[in-house]
Amino acid sequence: MSKNNPSKPQQAEDGGFRQEISLFGGVSIIGGIMIGSGIFYLGSYVLQRSGMSPGLSLLVWIIGGLVSLLGGLCYAELGASKPKAGGSYVYLSEAFHPAVGFMCGFSSWLLGGAGSIAAIAIAFPKAFSSLIPVSDLTVKIAAIVLILLLTAVNYVGVKAGSLVQNIFMVAKLAPIALILVLGLFAGKQSPSLSPIPEGGVTAGGFIGMVAFATVASLWAYEGWTNLNIVSEEIRNPKKNLPLALMIAISGCALLYTLFNFSIYRVLPMDQITSMIGEGNIYLGTEAAKQVLGSAGQIVVVIAMATAIFGSLNGCILVFPRQYYAMAKDGYFFKSFAKLHPKYKTPGASLIVQAVISIVLVLMRDLDQLTNLVIFSSMFFNTLTIAAVFVFRKREPNLERPYKIIGYPITVGVTLLIFIGLMLNTLMEDPVTSVIGLAVPALGFACYHFFRWFNNRQPSK
């Protein structure tokens, strides 16, 4: 690529990755992973934790978006100053020790990333269960075929994978936007926007309620950390990576807030309370039926299917780049460090990832397995944010095309928030959280094995 034209694709001189991901492609990767079927039911959990107060729940959605944006801005500074494939693995390895980065990447390879792919693939055929009967065997077969299909698409080049991501990003937003707009303008309800739950609450109780509900909202925002993994393949990453993070996270926050408000415009609170009490958490589905009639269910199925498909493609696209970076440094299987001579994709990583994901699809306790890595994932995200402090002190002269506004206060506040969320998770489910640390502990042992096996000393 000419230095005077950063908008065109570039291939590294050493035969490395091709820069095929545009700004819109970056937004599509984050938005595609973040916006899944959860938009139709996660609002129920947020509302429950907000004391069944519509006003407070909407405030929580905004707070969740701001927390995610703060974290995203930290990642934006790291990604713009170190645009290397691997994301958190790279930052943790350089800021703390290669073993820390490896444990993060290993957890994703063995369970976190593959587990997410398996869970999303299983959710795709289940999205059609409201229209046609779907057996457990059919679900597993469809999930496996989908994993193989999207692995093949991403194997033949990041351009193909990014194109699929862009198409399904637009496709998923169309039905969601239709439900949202109709709900806002056709809805006849006037929900209370007071942030104080009915019956009142103490100041301490209010803060605790907001924190508890915000954790639920963050489930919907999960995925914004993944763009940094493919930063080496983004066109003009020093500019486009921070922009993509800001646009995608802010856009999702606006979408989630307005979508849930549109639900409150359509469904009366007594009906919402009754639905949640009966265990029916799909408020978005019911709202679609109200505004679109019999066609509402079909629109929801289309929205959920396209959202799940895009989310799955995004996960399959990004995770292998992290395993590539680990192998490139000499700490993983050597075959993972090789790019396809024609397509310039980490073929071996993609294939092995598909195999592990398919094995997890065939296992019964997938949800329990993926829950084990939640705490370790939050732990590594928190360390990645702390890496901003480390690099600012250790490398003061490093070129930083983007610097987070309000440093060090904003980074400090973000770090405290993530530490608080991590402690909250530990207190809510201490046994699973502690057991979940067994995966990175295994990664620590494997790190030393690969150091010995590949005859490679860690960088200082």
N, C-alpha and C positions, 0 to 999 in steps of 0.2 A: 504494500500500500504506500502510495506517495505520502510524504509528510504533510503535503499541502491539501490533502483530501482525506480526512479521517473518517468520512462517512462510508467509504467503500470497504468491502471485505479485505482482510489481510491474512496472509499465511506466514507464520514465523519462519525466519531464515533457516532454522535448524530442523525444518520439517515438522514442527509441532502443530498445535491446534490452529484451525482457521477461525478468524474473527467473523462469524456469520450472524451473530445475534444483534439485532438492531435495538434501538431504545424501546420500541413497541414490543419487540420480542422479549426484552427483559421484563417489561411490565406484565406481559402475558405469562411468563414463567412464574412470577410471584403470585399474581392474581389467579392464575390457573390452579396453582397448588392450594392457595388459601381458600378460594371460593369453591366449596364442595357441597354435598347434599346437606351439610350441617346448617346451612342458612335457613332451612325449613323447620328445624327443630331445636337448635341450640338456644333460641330466644326463650324457650320454656324454662330452661335451667337458670338463665340470667334473671328471668322474671321471678321465679321461685325464690332465688337467693336475694332478690331485692324486696322481699316482703310483699310480693304481688302488687307492687307499685309501678305502673307504666312509666311515670315520670322518672323515677329513680333508675329503672332498667335502661331507659334511653340515655341517661347520664352515664351509666356504667359502660354502655357501648362506646360512648365518646371517650371515656377514660381509658378503656381497653385499647382503643385506637391510638391515643396519645402515648401510652406506655409502649406499644409496639413501634410507634414512630420514633420514640427516643432510642429504643434498641436498634432500630433500623438505621438511624443517623450515626450511631457508633460503628455499625457494620459498614456504612457508607464511607466513613473516614478510613477504615482499615482496608476496604476493597479498592478505593481510589488510589491509596498510597502503595498498596501491594497487590496489584492486579494479577494474581497467580491462581492457577487452578488448584482447588482444594479447600478454599474457604477457611473455616475454623481450624482445620488441621494445620494449615500454614501459620496462622496467627498464634495458635497455642504452642506450636513447635518452636517458633522464633522468640516468642515472649517468655516462655517458661522453660520447656525442655521438649525434645522430640518425643519422649515417652508420653507426655501429656497429650500432644497432638495425635499420636498413634492410638492411644486409648479412646479418644473421641471418634476417630475414623473407624476403628475396629468395632466399636459398639454399633455404629451405623451399618457397617458391612454385615456383621453377623446377625443383627436383630432389628435395630431401629429403622434403617432405610428399607431393607428387605421386608420387614414386618409391615411397614407403612404401605409398601407396594402390594403385598398380599391382602391386607385389609381393604384397601381401596378397590382392588380387582374383584374381591368377593362382594363388595357393596354394589358394583355395577349391575350384575344380573338381578340382584335383590331389588333394585329400583323398579323393575318391571313386575314385581310380585303382586302389586295392587291391580294390575290389568290381566295378567295371565298367571296360572299356577307355575311355580318354579320349585323343583325338588332340590334337595341338598346336592345330589350328584350333578344335576344340571348347573348349579351355581359353581361348583368346583371346576367342572369342565370349561364353562364359559370364562371363568377367571384365568385359568391356565392359558386358554387360547388368546385372551386379551393381552396377557403378559408377553407371550411369544410374539404376537403381532407388533406391539409397540416397541419391543426390544429390537425387532428386525428393522422397523422404521428408523429408530435412533442409531442403529448400527451403520446404516448407509450414509450417515452424515448429520451433523448438528443442524444444518440448514433444513433438512427434511423434518427433524424433530421439532425445530422451532416453528416451522410452517404449520404443522399439525397443532401446535400449542396456540398459535395466533388464531387459527380458524375456530378452534373450540372455545377460545376465550370470548370471541364475538358471539358464537352460537349459544353459549350458556347465558350470556347477559341478556339476550333478546327476550326469552320467556320470563326471566326474573324481572326485567324492566317492565314488561307488560303487566305482570301481577302488581308490581310496586305502584305504577302510575294509576292503574285502575283503582287500586285500594285507596290511594291518596285522594283521588278526585270523585270516586263513586261511593266511597265509604260514608256512612251516615253517623258514625259514633264520634263522640267528643271526649276522648280519654283525658283523665286528669294528668297534667304535666308537673304536678307538685312532686318534688324529690323526697318528701316526707311520707313514709308508708302510713296507711290508714291505721289509726290507733296510736300513732306517735312512737317515738323511739328515743332513747337517751343518746347523748353525744358519742359516748364510747361505743354503744351498740350500733349507731349509724356508721361509724368508721369501720367497724368490724364487718358489718353487712356489705358495705361498698367493696371492701377488700375481697371478701368471699365471693361476691358476684363478679368482680373483675376477673378473678381466676377463671370463672366459667366462660366469660367473654373471650378470654385469650385463647381458648380452644379453637374458636373460629378464626383467629388471626394467625394461628400456627402455620409456618411455612415461609415467612419473610426472610429467614436466615439463609435460604438455599441459593439465592442468586449469586452470592459471592463464590460459590463452588465453581461456577462456570465463568468467572470474571475474565479469564484468559481468552474466552471466545466471544466477548462482547466488543463490538466496534466502539472505539474511543472510550474505553472503560473508565478513564479518569473523570469523564464528564457524564457518560450515560448510566453508569452503575448507580451513583448517588441519586440521579434524577429518577431512574426507574424505581428505586426503593421508595422515594418520597411520593411519587405519583401513585404507585400501587397500594401502599399502606394507607395513604390518605383517602384514595378512592374507595378502598374496601371499608374503611371506617364510615364514610358517608353512605355507602350502599347498605351496610348492616343497620345503621341507625334509621335510615329512611324506610327500609324494608320492614323493620319491626314496628315502626310508627304506622305504616300502612296497614299492618295486621290489626293494630289497636283501633284504626279507623273503620275496619270492617267487622271485627268480632267484638261483641259486648263483653265486658269483664266477667259477668256471671257465667257466660258460656266458656270463656277461657279458663276460668277457675274450675268449672265442672270438667272440662276436657283433661286438664292436667291432673285433677283429682282421680280421674278414671284411668290415668296412665297414657292418655293420648297426647303426645308431646308435639305432634306435627301441626302446629298452629298455621304455618305457611301454607300447607296443603289445604286445610279447611278454608282459609281466606281465599285461596284461588278458586275453590268450588263455589264460594259465595259470589265472587265477582264475575266468574266465567261460566257458571252453571255446570252442565255435564261435561263440557270441554275442559274444565279446570283441572280435573285429575290427569288428563292426557298431557296438558301443558306442564304440570308439575313433574310428571314422569320424564318428559323430554328435557326439562331443565335439570333435573337430578342426574339423568344419564349423561348429558353433555358435560355437566360440572364434574362428575366423577371421572369421565374419560379424560378430560383435560388435566385434572389433578394427577391421575395415574401417569399420563405421558410426561408431565413435568418431573415427577419423582424419578421415573426411569431415565430421563435425560440427565439430571444433575448429579445423582449420587455416585455414579462410576468415576466421575472426575476427581472425587476425593480419594478414591482407592488408587487411581492413577498417580496422584501426587505423592501418596505414601510410598508406592513402589518406586517412583522416580528418585526418591531420596534414599532408596535402598533398604526400606524397612518392611517391604511386603513382597508378595510373589512377583518375580521378575517379569513374568508375562503381562502383568497389569500395567507395566511401565511402557508398553509398546502401543503405538497408535497404528491403526490400519494404514498401510502404505497408500491406499487410494482415497479412503473416506476420511482419514484423520480423526478417527474416533477410537476410544479405548475399548476395542472389541472384546478382549478377554474379560475385562471388568463387567461389561454389559452381559455377557453370556453367563458368567458365574453368578452375578446378581439375579438373573432370571431363574437359574437353577435353585438358589436358596429361597427365593420368593415362592416358587412352585412347591417346594418342600413344605414351607410354612402354610401355604394354602391347604395342603393335604392334612395338616395337623389340626386337631380339635380345639386346642386351647390357645388359639392365636391371640385373642384379646388379653389373656393373662400374660402371655409372653411379651407382647408389646408394652403392656403396663409396667413391666419390669425396668424398661429403659427410660421411663418418663423422668425419674429423678436425676439419673445420670445425664440425660440430655439437658435438663435445666441447669445442672451443675456446670457443664461445659459451656453453655451459653453465657452463664454468669462470668466464667473465667475469660471468655472472649471479649466481653465488655471491659473487664479489668485490663485486658491487654492494651487498650487505648492509653491508659495511664503509663504502662510499662514502656511503650514505644515513644510516647511524648518525652519521657525522661531519658531513655536510652539513646534515642535517635532524634534529637531536637532539630537537626538540619535535614531530615528526610523530606523529600518533596511531598507535600500534602495538597493535591488539587482541591480537595474538599476538607474543611475543618468543621467539626461540630460546633454549632453556635453556643456560646455561654460556657465553654470549657474553663475550669474543671467542674463547675457546679452542675451542669447538665449531665455530665458523665457520672459524677458522684451520686446524684439523685437516681439516675437510671440503675446504677449498680446496687444501690440500697433497695430499690423496688424489686429487682430480680432476686436479691438475697432474701427479701421478705417472702416472695412467692415460693422460693425454694424451701424455706423453713415451714411455710404453710403446708406445702405438699408433704413434707417430712412428718409434720404433726398429724395431718389428716390420715395418712397411710404409712406409718413408720416401718412396718414389716416389709411391705412390698418395696419401699424406697431403699431400705438397707440391702435387701436381697438383690435389687437391681444393680447395685454396685459390683456384683460378682462379674458382670460382663466386662466392664472396664478393667477389673482386677485380672481377668483372664487375658485381656488385651495387654496389660503390663508384662505378663509372662511371655506372650507371643512377641512383643517388641524385642525383648532380649534374645529370643530364639532367632528372629529374622536378622538381627544385628550379627549374630554369630554365623548364621547360615549364609548370608550374603556377604560376609566378611567386610562389613562396612561400619566405620566408627561414626557416632552421632556428631552432628555439627555443634560447635560450642555456642 
